[in-house]
Amino acid sequence: MEANGFITKEHYVNLMDLHFQRAATTDRSVSAVGQ
């Protein structure tokens, strides 16, 4: 995507960050349920 110029580097980093935060929150919820 980035190579085509559709999104900027900053945009890409933000997307990765959002995805990571969402995954971390999900992991926390799963851990709480597991206990």
Secondary structure, DSSP 8 states (H G I E B T S, - for coil): -GGGTSS-HHHHHHHHHHHHHHHHHHHHHHHHHH-
